[in-house]
Amino acid sequence: MSHPAEAPRPVRPSHAEDRNDVGSLAGRVSLALIVLAVGAVAIWQSGEDRRALRAMPPEERSAAFRKEWASLLEGCTDPPPALREHCVAEARFVELFPECGADCRERTRRLTAARLGTR
């Protein structure tokens, strides 16, 4: 006696595949949280640097600004590729000083824009 052909059963993902979907979602969420945390720390540190500069006695802060500004102008006006990262970091630091006026901001903006290729 022959048995009637059984209808094919629908293929369901295994429990392992379900766990992989959940795991990859959890991994993406974890990565996003890590990126946000690192960004928050960077922003906090930038604010911390700014607060520290503002807390300095004005004469000391002004002298430090003049020294950093002169160094930036001397070594970073047209930096070679090997110094660009250093010059961008120095420009960003100089921008934190309240003494960094319009000319200072324009020059530091150009330096950081050149680093990003957006002259």
C-alpha positions in Angstrom: 0.0 0.0 0.0 1.4 3.4 -0.9 1.2 6.4 1.4 -0.1 9.6 0.1 2.6 12.2 -0.5 3.0 14.4 2.5 2.8 18.1 2.0 6.1 19.9 2.5 6.4 21.4 5.9 7.2 25.2 6.0 10.8 25.9 6.9 11.1 27.8 10.1 14.3 29.4 11.3 16.0 27.5 14.0 16.3 28.9 17.5 19.9 29.5 16.8 19.0 31.8 13.9 16.5 33.7 16.2 19.3 34.1 18.7 21.7 35.4 16.0 19.1 38.1 15.0 18.7 39.1 18.6 22.5 39.0 19.1 23.2 41.2 16.1 20.6 43.7 17.2 22.1 43.7 20.7 25.5 44.1 19.2 24.4 47.1 17.1 22.7 48.7 20.1 25.8 48.1 22.2 28.0 49.6 19.5 25.8 52.7 19.2 25.8 53.2 23.0 29.6 52.9 23.0 29.9 55.5 20.2 27.6 57.8 22.1 29.5 57.4 25.3 32.8 58.2 23.7 31.3 61.3 22.0 29.9 62.4 25.3 33.3 62.0 27.0 35.0 64.0 24.2 32.4 66.8 24.6 32.8 66.8 28.3 36.6 67.0 28.1 36.4 69.8 25.7 34.1 71.7 28.1 36.5 70.8 30.9 39.4 72.3 29.0 37.4 75.4 28.4 36.4 75.7 32.0 40.0 75.2 33.1 41.2 78.0 30.8 38.5 80.4 32.0 39.4 79.6 35.6 43.0 80.7 35.0 44.1 84.1 36.2 43.6 86.4 33.2 47.3 87.4 32.9 48.4 83.8 32.9 45.7 82.8 30.4 46.6 85.7 28.1 50.3 84.7 28.2 49.5 81.1 27.5 47.2 82.2 24.6 50.0 84.3 23.1 52.5 81.5 23.4 50.1 78.9 21.8 48.9 81.4 19.1 52.6 82.2 18.2 53.4 78.5 18.0 50.4 77.9 15.8 51.3 80.7 13.4 55.0 79.7 13.3 54.6 76.0 12.7 51.1 75.5 11.3 50.6 78.2 8.7 51.1 75.7 5.9 52.0 72.5 7.7 53.5 69.5 5.9 51.2 66.4 5.9 53.2 64.8 8.8 52.2 67.8 11.1 48.6 68.3 10.0 47.0 66.3 12.8 49.2 68.1 15.4 48.3 71.5 13.9 44.6 70.7 13.9 44.7 69.7 17.5 46.7 72.8 18.4 44.2 75.0 16.4 41.3 73.4 18.3 43.0 74.1 21.6 43.7 77.7 20.7 40.0 78.2 19.8 39.1 77.4 23.4 40.8 80.5 24.7 38.4 83.5 25.2 41.3 85.6 23.8 40.8 83.9 20.4 39.1 86.7 18.4 37.8 86.9 14.9 41.2 86.7 13.2 42.2 83.7 15.4 38.9 81.9 14.7 39.2 82.5 10.9 42.7 81.1 10.8 41.9 78.1 13.0 38.8 77.4 10.9 40.9 77.5 7.7 43.5 75.2 9.2 40.9 72.6 10.4 39.0 72.9 7.1 42.2 72.3 5.1 42.7 69.1 7.2 39.2 67.9 6.3 39.7 68.8 2.7 37.0 71.5 2.6 38.9 74.6 2.0 
